[in-house]
Amino acid sequence: MANLVTAARAGNSANIGAGLDALGRALDRASLAQTQVGSSFGLLDDVRASLSTQRLGVTAELSKTEDADMASAITNMTQADTAYRAALAAFGRIGTVSLMDYLK
């Protein structure tokens, strides 16, 4: 910029042209940087929306986990344990080989 001002004061048209070209290139770089910043802001907005959606999902899952009905969970586990023990007992009776089975 200082060289362009000096060239303009001196009336040096060659240096003014070179200075204007340099100024045009600087404006192009600034415009490119501005475009990149705008794209980055758009990407940040997309990521922010995605994180908000994920946060809501995690909060819902946490709520379901924390609000579990303990009485219902204990009842279900007791029923499962009873069924498991009954299956073990039935297999134990079926799988038992007696002396009479060997004598047959």
Secondary structure, DSSP 8 states (H G I E B T S, - for coil): -HHHHHHHHHT-HHHHHHHHHHHHHHHHHHHHHHHHHHHHHHHHHHHHHHHHHHHHHHHHHHHHHHT--HHHHHHHHHHHHHHHHHHHHHHHHHH---HHHHH-
